[in-house]
């Protein structure tokens, strides 16, 4: 990666403009552990259903 001294002032302004705009400056909501727990329940339920189905057809 090039050092900051290797860029012209115009390039640095363009870089700062890109970094400070768009996706880089979006305020995000805090992480929700309840949503993680919900996904864990869904995955566990699907795994349990698959295991029950497999045992009913004799695969387990």
Buried (B, 14 or more C-beta within 10 A) or exposed (E): EEEEEEEEEEEEEEEEEEEEEEEEEEEEEEEEEEEEEEEEEEEEEEEEEEEEEEEEEEEE
